[in-house]
Amino acid sequence: MNNLKIKLKENFGFSSFKNLQEPIIKNLINGNHSFVILPTGGGKSLCYQLPALYLDGIAIVISPLIALMKNQVDLIRGNNSDESIAHVLNSSLTKNQIEEVKSDITNGKTKILFIAPETLTKKETITFLSKSSISFLAIDEAHCISEWGHDFRPEYRKIKEIFDQIKPNVTIIALTATATPKVQDDIIKNLKIDNGKVYKSSFNRPNLYYEIRSKSNETNLDLIKFINSNKNKSGIIYCLSRKQVEGLSELLNINKIKSLPYHAGLDKKIRNENQDKFLKDECDVIVATIAFGMGIDKPDVRFVIHYDIPKSIEGYYQETGRAGRDGGEGICILYYSYDDVERLEKLFSKKNTSDREVSLMLLGEMMAYAESSISRRKFLLNYFGEEYDPDKNNIDVLDDNLRFPKEKIEAEEYLSILLNKVRNSKEKFKHKTLIKSIDRKGLKSDERFWNTVLRSAIMDGFLKKEIKNYGSLIITEKGEGYIKDPETYLIPEDRDFDSSPKTDNNINKRSVIDQELMSSLIKLRKKVAQKFSVPPFVVFQEFSLEEMTYKYPINLEELKNINGVGEGKANKFGHDFISLIKGYVNENNIERPDDVKLRTSGAKSASKLSLIQNIDKKIPLDEISDSKGVKFSQLLFELESIVFSGTKLNIDYYINDILDEDQQLDLHEYFIGANNEDVSVALQELEGEFDEDEIRLYRIKFINDIAN
């Protein structure tokens, strides 16, 4: 084996092995089973590629994606003069191409064959491979074997059974980047490699920054701003649907960001072209479904953004792992909302009972990750069975929850209740059933709080999940110790994500708001409000002022494109603001952003026009809501965005039907004297006289009458 490093240099150009590669390769060459768990970018492929070239015979590699196979074959051939050294066998080949592959194998020219699991199951494939000299079997993306994995493939569970027909005692190496303890156990049992050696590297990627942002109507603007602040850097944006991929890619291009779409519905030629352009830096951003990325070796991806919630933590981890594979910067952002969760739940409802149960459980773990205020990194590593102490590692800048910690609350009593419940009950509780089983009379009843306590108890090692009975909770030795000797237990309260599509005006503002300019704008707004005898929020809302502090509009055209302004407000109130900002920019030598406008394709403008026309026709708002197929609260949101941007919109005909004159007068007096337009404040101060929709409707009228 002395010439392993020579082979490494000759065939792959590396002078040394990394991570656990060398012991894994030696174990395989010695004819022993191996189970390899290495993070994305950890060098898994080399663990079977080098032994394939070293050993006599042909190595069979089971791989799930055609694009992945092609990419790996190209890499192997790139370092070898004879292209027959590596082949693929899948549905993409013609009959003549298949015969050519078989000929090279028969003549001993081929050292490694990548084959799809579906192709492996064919009778003719089994017959042919039975006659071949096979060195070993490699199963890439081995998590596909497990029903508890994020990418379960039924064909993967048949691999061992089929290979027992081809070569019963074949040496097996199974490899994955994502496997929970349950999935690991599942893979080992299915492949019958209990006597094999497990190689597991840390799942920690210290160069990656994890952040969750609220998904709202501001998300597209936030996304454009983020990408523009990372100019000339490569990034991947993941979406759940093909339609979303196409629309978002178009939006980015309209806003002068070089972007290409990638999904299974595109023509194969276009997919390959788009992938190649991304790899060659001919576009900055690829917008894709999860079909993109597996096995794609682009080391300098600087950001991975999930526009929609992933279906599982395993999938999320694998996709975020495509950032910073060279050890450099890697920013991982997830936009999260309950609306996206509901979409997935509806999608899962079409599955059979067992598949639905697994899918919902995996989604629940993903939700817990998004909503938790615990260190993101600690949460992820705990999920994969690895301990992590952020205090000892001192890298809080790489985790939004640690960078911006929430206030901690005392949970000693509640932790004790949970631990005693698990210890004293004969029932095997899972996460949800444990919370529901507790009598919360006289205690905090909020389920979110109890979930936070329970997740913290698992993270901190007081409870753990059984591998063999997935999700069942058992008390640990540490938990038993806590029951005997309880002490103060502080936990951060989880984040609360509203299911309604309200604007999140605090997205990433900490770092971008010019506080000095903001103070001046607030003072000016008060002055202008007094001049027009209106409340300050009627002039411009606070989120509009905030946007002015980082976009620095210096003419009416630019001011019109500030969120919540529009042409009407710009012309009526804007001149003094432009003058102030222009003077501030000149005095402080501020470099303004090139683009202050989120450009769209015009589809939204058409929808807005249609809505205005329906209101001009005095069609009842609930009828408009039904015809558009949207919730009434969403319709109100659209009306608010129109009116708040300065466009006239007369909904008196509808308001007069639901509110009498006295009620309208009460609401008018409230808003004329209010310090802000916050609906939640109004609900409280009006002491339940009106519901939320009524207040929102009158607020639309008030802004329309007073400001527009």
C-alpha positions as CSV (number, residue, x, y, z in Angstrom):
1,M,0.0,0.0,0.0
2,N,3.0,2.3,-0.1
3,N,2.0,3.4,-3.6
4,L,-1.4,4.7,-2.5
5,K,-0.2,8.3,-2.3
6,I,1.5,7.8,-5.7
7,K,-1.9,6.7,-7.1
8,L,-3.5,9.6,-5.4
9,K,-1.1,12.1,-7.0
10,E,-1.2,10.5,-10.4
11,N,-5.0,10.2,-10.7
12,F,-6.4,13.0,-8.6
13,G,-3.5,15.5,-8.3
14,F,-3.5,15.5,-4.5
15,S,-0.3,15.1,-2.4
16,S,-2.1,14.0,0.8
17,F,-5.3,12.6,2.1
18,K,-7.8,14.7,4.2
19,N,-10.1,13.9,7.1
20,L,-10.6,10.1,7.4
21,Q,-9.9,9.2,3.7
22,E,-6.7,7.2,4.3
23,P,-8.0,4.7,6.9
24,I,-11.3,4.3,5.0
25,I,-9.4,3.5,1.8
26,K,-7.1,1.0,3.5
27,N,-10.0,-0.7,5.2
28,L,-11.8,-1.1,1.8
29,I,-8.7,-2.4,0.1
30,N,-8.2,-5.0,2.8
31,G,-11.7,-6.4,2.0
32,N,-13.6,-5.1,5.0
33,H,-17.1,-3.5,5.0
34,S,-17.2,0.3,5.7
35,F,-19.9,2.7,6.6
36,V,-18.8,6.3,5.9
37,I,-20.4,9.4,7.2
38,L,-18.6,12.5,6.0
39,P,-20.1,16.0,5.6
40,T,-20.6,17.6,2.2
41,G,-17.2,18.5,0.9
42,G,-15.5,16.0,3.1
43,G,-14.1,13.9,0.3
44,K,-16.4,10.9,0.2
45,S,-16.0,10.2,-3.5
46,L,-12.3,9.6,-3.3
47,C,-12.9,6.9,-0.7
48,Y,-14.2,4.6,-3.4
49,Q,-12.6,6.1,-6.6
50,L,-9.0,5.5,-5.5
51,P,-9.6,1.9,-4.3
52,A,-11.4,1.2,-7.6
53,L,-8.2,2.2,-9.6
54,Y,-6.0,0.3,-7.1
55,L,-7.8,-3.1,-7.0
56,D,-8.2,-5.7,-9.6
57,G,-11.6,-6.0,-11.3
58,I,-14.4,-3.4,-11.5
59,A,-16.0,-1.4,-8.7
60,I,-19.7,-0.9,-8.9
61,V,-21.0,2.4,-7.6
62,I,-24.7,2.9,-7.0
63,S,-25.7,6.5,-7.5
64,P,-29.1,8.1,-7.4
65,L,-28.8,10.9,-10.0
66,I,-27.7,10.9,-13.7
67,A,-26.1,14.3,-13.3
68,L,-24.1,13.1,-10.3
69,M,-22.8,10.1,-12.2
70,K,-21.8,12.2,-15.2
71,N,-20.0,14.7,-13.1
72,Q,-17.9,12.0,-11.4
73,V,-17.1,10.1,-14.6
74,D,-15.9,13.4,-16.1
75,L,-13.6,14.0,-13.1
76,I,-12.1,10.5,-13.3
77,R,-11.6,10.6,-17.1
78,G,-10.1,14.1,-16.8
79,N,-7.1,12.6,-15.0
80,N,-6.8,9.6,-17.3
81,S,-5.9,9.2,-20.9
82,D,-8.3,6.2,-21.5
83,E,-11.9,7.3,-21.3
84,S,-13.1,3.7,-20.9
85,I,-11.7,3.7,-17.4
86,A,-15.1,4.9,-16.1
87,H,-18.6,4.5,-17.4
88,V,-22.2,5.1,-16.4
89,L,-25.1,2.7,-16.9
90,N,-28.5,4.3,-16.7
91,S,-31.6,5.2,-18.7
92,S,-29.9,8.1,-20.5
93,L,-27.8,5.7,-22.7
94,T,-28.9,4.4,-26.1
95,K,-28.8,0.7,-27.0
96,N,-25.5,1.1,-28.8
97,Q,-23.9,3.0,-25.9
98,I,-25.0,0.3,-23.5
99,E,-23.3,-2.3,-25.7
100,E,-20.1,-0.2,-25.8
101,V,-20.0,0.0,-22.0
102,K,-20.5,-3.8,-21.6
103,S,-17.7,-4.4,-24.1
104,D,-15.2,-2.2,-22.2
105,I,-16.2,-4.0,-19.0
106,T,-15.8,-7.5,-20.5
107,N,-12.4,-6.5,-22.0
108,G,-11.2,-5.3,-18.6
109,K,-10.8,-1.7,-19.6
110,T,-13.2,-0.3,-17.1
111,K,-12.3,0.1,-13.4
112,I,-15.4,1.9,-12.1
113,L,-19.0,1.7,-13.2
114,F,-21.7,4.1,-11.9
115,I,-25.1,2.6,-12.1
116,A,-28.6,3.8,-11.2
117,P,-30.5,1.6,-8.7
118,E,-33.4,1.3,-11.2
119,T,-31.0,-0.1,-13.8
120,L,-29.5,-2.5,-11.3
121,T,-32.9,-4.2,-10.8
122,K,-33.2,-5.2,-14.4
123,K,-32.7,-8.9,-15.2
124,E,-30.2,-8.3,-18.0
125,T,-28.1,-6.1,-15.7
126,I,-28.0,-8.8,-13.0
127,T,-27.1,-11.5,-15.6
128,F,-24.3,-9.4,-17.1
129,L,-22.7,-8.3,-13.8
130,S,-22.8,-11.9,-12.4
131,K,-20.2,-12.7,-15.1
132,S,-18.0,-9.7,-14.3
133,S,-15.0,-9.6,-11.9
134,I,-16.2,-7.2,-9.2
135,S,-13.8,-5.6,-6.7
136,F,-16.4,-4.1,-4.3
137,L,-19.8,-2.4,-4.1
138,A,-20.1,1.3,-3.2
139,I,-23.4,2.8,-2.3
140,D,-23.3,6.6,-2.6
141,E,-26.0,8.7,-0.9
142,A,-26.8,5.6,1.3
143,H,-29.4,7.6,3.4
144,C,-31.7,6.8,0.4
145,I,-32.0,3.2,1.9
146,S,-33.8,4.4,5.0
147,E,-37.5,5.2,5.2
148,W,-36.5,7.7,7.9
149,G,-34.0,9.4,5.6
150,H,-34.8,12.6,3.8
151,D,-34.6,11.1,0.3
152,F,-35.9,7.6,0.6
153,R,-35.7,5.5,-2.6
154,P,-37.5,2.1,-2.5
155,E,-35.0,0.7,-5.1
156,Y,-32.2,1.4,-2.6
157,R,-33.6,-1.2,-0.2
158,K,-33.3,-3.9,-2.8
159,I,-29.6,-3.4,-3.5
160,K,-28.3,-5.9,-1.0
161,E,-30.9,-8.5,-2.1
162,I,-29.9,-8.1,-5.8
163,F,-26.2,-8.2,-5.1
164,D,-26.6,-11.4,-3.2
165,Q,-27.5,-12.8,-6.7
166,I,-24.6,-11.1,-8.4
167,K,-21.8,-11.6,-5.9
168,P,-23.0,-12.8,-2.5
169,N,-20.0,-11.9,-0.3
170,V,-19.1,-8.6,-2.0
171,T,-17.2,-6.0,0.1
172,I,-19.5,-3.1,0.7
173,I,-18.8,0.6,1.4
174,A,-21.8,2.8,2.1
175,L,-21.4,6.6,2.1
176,T,-23.6,9.5,3.1
177,A,-23.3,13.1,4.2
178,T,-26.4,13.1,6.3
179,A,-27.6,10.3,8.6
180,T,-29.3,10.6,12.0
181,P,-28.6,7.7,14.5
182,K,-31.8,6.1,13.4
183,V,-30.9,6.2,9.7
184,Q,-27.4,4.9,10.4
185,D,-28.9,1.9,12.2
186,D,-31.3,1.3,9.3
187,I,-28.6,1.4,6.7
188,I,-26.3,-1.1,8.6
189,K,-29.2,-3.5,9.1
190,N,-30.4,-3.4,5.5
191,L,-26.9,-4.0,4.0
192,K,-26.0,-6.5,6.7
193,I,-22.7,-4.9,7.4
194,D,-22.9,-5.1,11.2
195,N,-19.3,-6.4,11.3
196,G,-18.1,-3.4,9.2
197,K,-16.2,-0.4,10.5
198,V,-18.0,2.9,11.0
199,Y,-16.1,6.1,10.0
200,K,-17.8,9.3,11.2
201,S,-16.4,12.7,10.8
202,S,-17.8,15.8,12.6
203,F,-20.9,17.3,11.0
204,N,-19.7,20.7,12.1
205,R,-18.8,23.2,9.3
206,P,-17.2,26.0,11.3
207,N,-17.0,28.3,8.3
208,L,-20.8,28.3,7.7
209,Y,-23.1,31.0,9.1
210,Y,-26.7,30.0,9.8
211,E,-29.6,32.4,9.9
212,I,-33.4,32.3,9.8
213,R,-35.4,35.3,8.4
214,S,-39.1,35.8,8.5
215,K,-40.7,35.3,5.1
216,S,-43.0,38.2,4.2
217,N,-43.9,40.6,1.4
218,E,-40.5,42.2,2.0
219,T,-38.6,39.0,1.2
220,N,-37.9,39.6,-2.4
221,L,-36.5,43.1,-1.7
222,D,-34.4,41.7,1.1
223,L,-33.1,38.9,-1.2
224,I,-32.1,41.4,-3.9
225,K,-30.4,43.6,-1.3
226,F,-28.5,40.7,0.1
227,I,-27.2,39.5,-3.3
228,N,-26.2,43.0,-4.3
229,S,-24.2,43.3,-1.1
230,N,-22.4,40.1,-2.2
231,K,-21.6,41.1,-5.8
232,N,-19.7,38.7,-8.0
233,K,-20.1,35.9,-5.5
234,S,-21.6,32.5,-6.4
235,G,-24.8,31.5,-4.7
236,I,-27.6,28.9,-4.8
237,I,-31.3,29.6,-4.0
238,Y,-33.5,26.6,-3.3
239,C,-37.2,26.7,-4.0
240,L,-39.8,23.9,-3.5
241,S,-41.7,24.3,-6.8
242,R,-40.6,24.7,-10.4
243,K,-43.0,27.6,-10.8
244,Q,-41.2,29.4,-8.0
245,V,-37.8,28.7,-9.5
246,E,-38.8,30.2,-12.8
247,G,-40.4,33.3,-11.3
248,L,-37.6,34.0,-8.9
249,S,-34.9,33.6,-11.5
250,E,-36.8,36.0,-13.8
251,L,-37.1,38.5,-10.9
252,L,-33.3,38.4,-10.3
253,N,-32.5,38.9,-13.9
254,I,-34.9,41.9,-14.1
255,N,-33.0,43.3,-11.2
256,K,-29.6,42.9,-13.1
257,I,-28.5,39.8,-11.2
258,K,-27.2,37.1,-13.5
259,S,-29.4,34.1,-12.7
260,L,-30.4,30.8,-14.3
261,P,-33.1,28.3,-13.3
262,Y,-32.6,24.6,-12.7
263,H,-35.4,22.0,-12.2
264,A,-36.4,18.6,-13.5
265,G,-39.1,20.1,-15.8
266,L,-36.5,21.8,-18.0
267,D,-35.1,20.2,-21.1
268,K,-32.1,18.0,-20.3
269,K,-29.9,20.1,-22.6
270,I,-30.9,23.3,-20.9
271,R,-30.4,21.9,-17.4
272,N,-26.8,20.7,-18.4
273,E,-26.1,24.1,-20.0
274,N,-27.3,26.0,-17.0
275,Q,-25.3,23.8,-14.6
276,D,-22.1,24.2,-16.7
277,K,-22.5,28.0,-16.9
278,F,-22.8,28.1,-13.1
279,L,-19.7,26.0,-12.6
280,K,-17.8,28.2,-15.1
281,D,-18.9,31.4,-13.3
282,E,-20.9,32.6,-16.3
283,C,-23.8,33.3,-14.0
284,D,-23.8,34.4,-10.3
285,V,-26.9,32.6,-9.0
286,I,-28.6,29.4,-9.8
287,V,-32.2,29.2,-8.6
288,A,-33.2,25.5,-8.3
289,T,-35.3,22.8,-6.8
290,I,-33.5,20.1,-4.8
291,A,-32.8,18.4,-8.1
292,F,-29.7,20.6,-8.3
293,G,-26.5,20.2,-6.4
294,M,-26.0,16.6,-5.4
295,G,-22.4,15.8,-6.3
296,I,-21.7,19.2,-7.8
297,D,-18.2,20.2,-6.8
298,K,-18.1,24.0,-6.9
299,P,-15.9,25.0,-4.0
300,D,-16.5,28.7,-4.0
301,V,-20.3,28.9,-3.4
302,R,-20.5,31.8,-1.0
303,F,-24.2,31.6,0.0
304,V,-27.0,29.1,0.0
305,I,-30.5,30.5,0.4
306,H,-33.7,28.5,1.1
307,Y,-36.6,30.6,-0.2
308,D,-39.0,27.9,1.1
309,I,-38.7,25.7,4.1
310,P,-36.9,22.3,3.3
311,K,-38.8,19.1,3.9
312,S,-36.2,17.8,6.5
313,I,-33.1,18.8,8.4
314,E,-31.1,16.2,6.5
315,G,-32.0,17.9,3.2
316,Y,-31.3,21.3,4.6
317,Y,-27.9,20.3,6.0
318,Q,-26.9,18.7,2.7
319,E,-28.0,21.8,0.7
320,T,-26.4,24.3,3.0
321,G,-23.2,22.1,2.9
322,R,-22.7,23.3,-0.7
323,A,-21.6,26.6,0.6
324,G,-17.9,27.3,1.4
325,R,-16.6,23.9,0.5
326,D,-13.1,25.5,0.0
327,G,-13.2,26.5,3.7
328,G,-14.0,30.1,2.9
329,E,-17.1,32.1,3.7
330,G,-20.4,30.4,3.5
331,I,-23.7,32.2,4.4
332,C,-26.8,30.0,4.8
333,I,-30.2,31.9,5.0
334,L,-33.6,30.3,5.3
335,Y,-36.8,32.3,4.8
336,Y,-39.5,30.8,7.1
337,S,-43.2,31.2,7.4
338,Y,-46.2,29.1,8.6
339,D,-47.8,29.4,5.2
340,D,-45.0,27.4,3.6
341,V,-45.4,24.7,6.3
342,E,-49.1,24.5,5.6
343,R,-48.4,24.0,1.9
344,L,-46.1,21.1,2.6
345,E,-48.6,19.6,5.1
346,K,-51.3,19.6,2.3
347,L,-48.8,18.0,0.0
348,F,-48.0,15.3,2.5
349,S,-51.8,14.6,3.1
350,K,-51.8,12.8,-0.3
351,K,-49.3,10.2,0.8
352,N,-50.2,6.9,2.5
353,T,-50.4,6.8,6.2
354,S,-46.9,5.6,7.1
355,D,-45.1,7.9,4.5
356,R,-47.2,10.8,5.7
357,E,-46.3,10.2,9.3
358,V,-42.6,10.1,8.5
359,S,-42.8,13.2,6.3
360,L,-44.7,15.2,9.0
361,M,-42.2,14.1,11.7
362,L,-39.2,15.3,9.5
363,L,-41.0,18.6,8.8
364,G,-41.7,19.0,12.5
365,E,-38.0,18.8,13.2
366,M,-37.3,21.4,10.6
367,M,-39.9,23.7,12.1
368,A,-38.3,23.2,15.5
369,Y,-34.9,24.2,14.1
370,A,-36.4,27.4,12.5
371,E,-38.3,28.5,15.5
372,S,-35.7,27.6,18.2
373,S,-33.6,30.2,19.9
374,I,-31.0,27.6,20.7
375,S,-27.7,27.8,18.8
376,R,-28.4,26.7,15.3
377,R,-25.1,24.8,15.1
378,K,-25.8,23.0,18.4
379,F,-29.3,22.0,17.2
380,L,-28.0,20.6,13.9
381,L,-25.1,18.7,15.5
382,N,-27.4,17.3,18.2
383,Y,-29.8,16.1,15.5
384,F,-27.0,14.0,13.9
385,G,-25.9,12.6,17.3
386,E,-23.0,15.0,17.9
387,E,-22.4,17.1,21.0
388,Y,-21.5,20.8,20.6
389,D,-20.8,23.5,23.2
390,P,-21.0,27.0,21.7
391,D,-19.4,28.5,24.8
392,K,-16.3,26.4,24.4
393,N,-16.0,27.0,20.7
394,N,-16.5,30.8,20.9
395,I,-17.8,31.3,17.4
396,D,-21.1,33.1,18.2
397,V,-20.7,35.2,15.1
398,L,-21.6,32.1,13.0
399,D,-25.1,31.7,14.4
400,D,-27.9,34.3,14.4
401,N,-29.4,33.0,17.6
402,L,-26.1,33.4,19.4
403,R,-25.3,36.7,17.7
404,F,-28.7,38.2,18.7
405,P,-29.7,36.2,21.8
406,K,-33.2,36.3,23.2
407,E,-33.8,37.0,26.9
408,K,-33.6,33.8,29.0
409,I,-36.4,32.6,31.2
410,E,-36.4,30.3,34.2
411,A,-37.6,26.8,33.5
412,E,-36.5,24.7,36.5
413,E,-40.1,23.7,37.5
414,Y,-41.1,22.7,34.0
415,L,-38.0,20.7,33.3
416,S,-38.6,18.7,36.5
417,I,-42.2,18.0,35.4
418,L,-41.1,16.7,32.0
419,L,-38.3,14.5,33.4
420,N,-40.6,13.0,36.1
421,K,-43.3,12.4,33.5
422,V,-40.9,10.4,31.3
423,R,-39.3,8.5,34.2
424,N,-42.5,7.6,36.0
425,S,-44.7,6.6,33.1
426,K,-44.6,3.2,31.5
427,E,-45.7,4.7,28.2
428,K,-43.1,5.5,25.5
429,F,-43.7,9.1,24.9
430,K,-42.9,10.9,21.7
431,H,-42.3,14.7,21.5
432,K,-46.0,15.8,20.8
433,T,-47.6,13.1,23.0
434,L,-45.5,14.1,26.0
435,I,-46.5,17.7,25.9
436,K,-50.2,16.8,25.5
437,S,-50.1,14.3,28.4
438,I,-49.1,17.0,30.9
439,D,-51.7,18.6,33.1
440,R,-50.9,22.3,32.7
441,K,-53.5,23.7,35.1
442,G,-51.9,26.4,37.2
443,L,-48.8,26.4,35.0
444,K,-47.8,28.1,31.7
445,S,-50.2,26.7,29.2
446,D,-48.5,27.9,26.0
447,E,-47.5,24.9,24.0
448,R,-44.7,26.8,22.3
449,F,-43.1,27.3,25.7
450,W,-43.3,23.6,26.7
451,N,-41.8,22.7,23.3
452,T,-38.9,25.0,24.0
453,V,-38.3,23.4,27.4
454,L,-38.5,19.9,25.9
455,R,-36.1,20.7,23.0
456,S,-33.7,22.3,25.5
457,A,-33.8,19.2,27.7
458,I,-32.9,17.0,24.7
459,M,-30.1,19.4,23.6
460,D,-28.6,19.5,27.1
461,G,-28.7,15.8,27.5
462,F,-31.4,15.3,30.2
463,L,-33.5,13.3,27.7
464,K,-32.6,11.5,24.5
465,K,-34.5,9.8,21.6
466,E,-34.3,6.1,21.3
467,I,-32.8,4.9,18.0
468,K,-34.8,1.7,17.8
469,N,-38.1,3.3,18.6
470,Y,-37.6,6.5,16.7
471,G,-38.8,9.6,18.5
472,S,-39.5,7.8,21.8
473,L,-38.0,9.7,24.7
474,I,-36.0,8.2,27.5
475,I,-34.4,9.8,30.6
476,T,-30.6,9.9,30.7
477,E,-28.3,9.6,33.7
478,K,-27.9,13.4,33.7
479,G,-31.7,13.7,33.8
480,E,-32.0,11.3,36.8
481,G,-29.4,13.4,38.5
482,Y,-31.4,16.6,37.9
483,I,-34.5,15.1,39.4
484,K,-32.6,14.3,42.6
485,D,-30.9,17.7,42.7
486,P,-32.7,20.3,40.6
487,E,-31.1,23.8,40.0
488,T,-31.8,26.9,38.1
489,Y,-32.4,26.2,34.4
490,L,-32.5,29.1,32.0
491,I,-33.6,28.7,28.4
492,P,-34.1,31.3,25.6
493,E,-37.7,31.7,24.5
494,D,-38.4,30.5,20.9
495,R,-39.2,32.9,18.1
496,D,-42.8,33.4,17.2
497,F,-43.6,33.4,13.5
498,D,-47.0,34.8,12.6
499,S,-48.9,32.7,10.1
500,S,-50.4,35.8,8.4
501,P,-48.4,37.4,5.6
502,K,-47.7,40.7,7.5
503,T,-44.7,42.7,6.7
504,D,-41.7,42.0,8.8
505,N,-40.1,45.4,8.8
506,N,-37.2,44.3,11.0
507,I,-35.5,42.0,8.5
508,N,-31.8,42.5,8.7
509,K,-32.2,46.1,9.7
510,R,-29.8,46.1,12.7
511,S,-26.8,46.4,10.4
512,V,-28.2,48.7,7.6
513,I,-30.2,51.5,9.3
514,D,-28.4,54.8,9.4
515,Q,-29.4,55.9,12.9
516,E,-28.3,59.5,12.5
517,L,-30.3,59.9,9.3
518,M,-33.2,58.1,10.8
519,S,-33.4,60.5,13.8
520,S,-33.4,63.4,11.3
521,L,-36.2,61.9,9.2
522,I,-38.4,61.2,12.3
523,K,-38.0,64.9,13.3
524,L,-38.9,66.0,9.8
525,R,-41.9,63.7,9.6
526,K,-43.3,65.2,12.8
527,K,-42.8,68.7,11.3
528,V,-44.5,67.8,8.0
529,A,-47.3,66.1,9.9
530,Q,-48.0,69.3,11.9
531,K,-48.0,71.3,8.7
532,F,-50.7,69.1,7.1
533,S,-52.5,68.5,10.5
534,V,-52.3,64.7,10.2
535,P,-50.7,62.1,12.5
536,P,-47.0,61.4,11.6
537,F,-47.7,57.8,10.4
538,V,-50.0,59.2,7.7
539,V,-47.0,61.0,6.1
540,F,-44.7,58.0,5.9
541,Q,-44.7,54.9,8.0
542,E,-41.6,54.0,10.0
543,F,-40.5,51.1,7.7
544,S,-40.5,53.6,4.8
545,L,-38.2,55.9,6.7
546,E,-35.9,52.9,7.6
547,E,-35.7,52.0,3.9
548,M,-34.7,55.6,3.1
549,T,-31.8,55.4,5.5
550,Y,-30.1,52.7,3.4
551,K,-31.3,53.5,-0.1
552,Y,-30.8,57.3,0.2
553,P,-33.3,58.5,-2.4
554,I,-32.4,62.0,-3.8
555,N,-35.1,62.6,-6.3
556,L,-38.9,62.0,-6.6
557,E,-38.5,59.1,-8.9
558,E,-36.3,57.2,-6.4
559,L,-38.5,58.2,-3.5
560,K,-41.6,56.8,-5.3
561,N,-39.9,53.4,-5.3
562,I,-39.4,53.3,-1.5
563,N,-41.8,50.7,0.0
564,G,-44.9,52.4,1.3
565,V,-44.4,55.7,-0.6
566,G,-45.7,55.7,-4.2
567,E,-46.3,58.6,-6.5
568,G,-49.1,60.2,-4.5
569,K,-47.2,60.5,-1.2
570,A,-44.0,61.4,-2.9
571,N,-45.5,64.4,-4.6
572,K,-47.5,65.5,-1.5
573,F,-44.9,65.0,1.3
574,G,-41.7,64.1,-0.4
575,H,-39.9,67.4,-1.3
576,D,-38.6,68.2,2.1
577,F,-37.4,64.6,2.6
578,I,-35.5,64.6,-0.6
579,S,-33.8,67.8,0.3
580,L,-32.8,66.5,3.7
581,I,-31.4,63.2,2.3
582,K,-29.5,64.9,-0.5
583,G,-27.8,67.3,1.9
584,Y,-27.0,64.4,4.3
585,V,-25.5,62.3,1.5
586,N,-23.3,65.2,0.3
587,E,-22.1,66.2,3.7
588,N,-21.1,62.7,4.7
589,N,-19.7,61.6,1.3
590,I,-22.1,58.6,1.2
591,E,-21.8,56.1,-1.6
592,R,-25.4,55.3,-2.6
593,P,-26.5,51.9,-3.9
594,D,-26.8,51.7,-7.6
595,D,-30.3,50.3,-7.6
596,V,-33.0,51.5,-5.3
597,K,-35.9,49.8,-6.9
598,L,-37.1,46.2,-6.9
599,R,-38.1,45.7,-10.5
600,T,-40.8,43.2,-11.3
601,S,-42.1,41.6,-14.5
602,G,-45.4,43.5,-14.3
603,A,-47.6,40.6,-13.3
604,K,-48.2,42.1,-9.9
605,S,-49.0,45.5,-11.5
606,A,-51.7,43.7,-13.6
607,S,-53.1,42.1,-10.5
608,K,-53.1,45.5,-8.7
609,L,-54.9,47.1,-11.6
610,S,-57.5,44.4,-11.7
611,L,-58.2,44.9,-7.9
612,I,-58.5,48.7,-8.3
613,Q,-61.0,48.2,-11.2
614,N,-63.1,45.8,-9.1
615,I,-63.3,48.3,-6.3
616,D,-64.2,51.1,-8.8
617,K,-67.1,48.8,-9.8
618,K,-68.1,48.6,-6.1
619,I,-67.8,44.8,-6.0
620,P,-68.0,43.6,-2.3
621,L,-64.5,42.9,-0.9
622,D,-65.5,39.4,0.3
623,E,-66.6,38.6,-3.3
624,I,-63.3,39.9,-4.7
625,S,-61.5,37.7,-2.1
626,D,-63.4,34.6,-3.2
627,S,-62.9,35.2,-6.9
628,K,-59.1,35.7,-6.4
629,G,-58.9,32.6,-4.3
630,V,-57.1,34.4,-1.4
631,K,-57.9,34.8,2.3
632,F,-59.7,38.0,3.3
633,S,-56.7,39.0,5.4
634,Q,-54.5,38.6,2.3
635,L,-56.8,40.9,0.3
636,L,-56.6,43.5,3.0
637,F,-52.8,43.3,2.9
638,E,-52.9,44.0,-0.9
639,L,-55.3,46.9,-0.3
640,E,-53.0,48.3,2.4
641,S,-50.0,48.1,0.2
642,I,-51.9,50.1,-2.6
643,V,-53.2,52.8,-0.2
644,F,-50.0,53.1,1.9
645,S,-48.0,53.8,-1.3
646,G,-50.2,56.8,-2.1
647,T,-52.7,55.4,-4.5
648,K,-56.4,56.5,-4.1
649,L,-58.7,53.6,-3.3
650,N,-62.3,54.4,-2.2
651,I,-63.8,51.5,-0.2
652,D,-66.5,53.6,1.5
653,Y,-69.2,51.5,-0.2
654,Y,-68.1,48.4,1.7
655,I,-67.2,50.1,5.0
656,N,-70.7,51.8,5.1
657,D,-72.2,48.3,5.0
658,I,-70.3,46.9,8.0
659,L,-69.8,50.0,10.2
660,D,-72.4,52.6,11.2
661,E,-71.6,56.3,11.4
662,D,-70.9,56.3,15.2
663,Q,-68.4,53.4,14.8
664,Q,-66.7,55.2,11.9
665,L,-66.4,58.3,14.0
666,D,-64.9,56.4,16.9
667,L,-62.3,54.9,14.6
668,H,-61.5,58.2,13.0
669,E,-61.0,59.9,16.3
670,Y,-58.7,57.1,17.4
671,F,-56.5,57.2,14.4
672,I,-56.3,61.1,14.2
673,G,-54.9,61.0,17.8
674,A,-52.8,57.9,17.5
675,N,-49.0,57.9,17.7
676,N,-48.8,55.0,15.2
677,E,-51.1,52.9,13.0
678,D,-50.3,49.5,14.7
679,V,-53.5,47.4,14.6
680,S,-52.5,45.3,17.7
681,V,-52.3,48.6,19.7
682,A,-55.6,49.7,18.3
683,L,-57.3,46.4,19.3
684,Q,-56.0,46.8,22.9
685,E,-56.9,50.5,23.3
686,L,-60.4,50.1,21.7
687,E,-61.1,47.4,24.2
688,G,-62.6,44.8,22.0
689,E,-65.2,47.1,20.3
690,F,-63.9,46.2,16.9
691,D,-62.3,43.1,15.4
692,E,-59.0,43.2,13.5
693,D,-60.5,43.2,10.0
694,E,-62.7,46.2,10.9
695,I,-59.8,48.2,12.2
696,R,-57.7,47.3,9.2
697,L,-60.5,48.3,6.8
698,Y,-61.0,51.7,8.5
699,R,-57.3,52.3,8.6
700,I,-57.3,51.9,4.8
701,K,-60.1,54.4,4.5
702,F,-58.4,56.8,6.9
703,I,-55.0,56.8,5.1
704,N,-56.9,57.1,1.8
705,D,-58.9,60.2,2.9
706,I,-56.2,62.0,4.9
707,A,-53.0,61.2,3.1
708,N,-53.8,60.4,-0.6
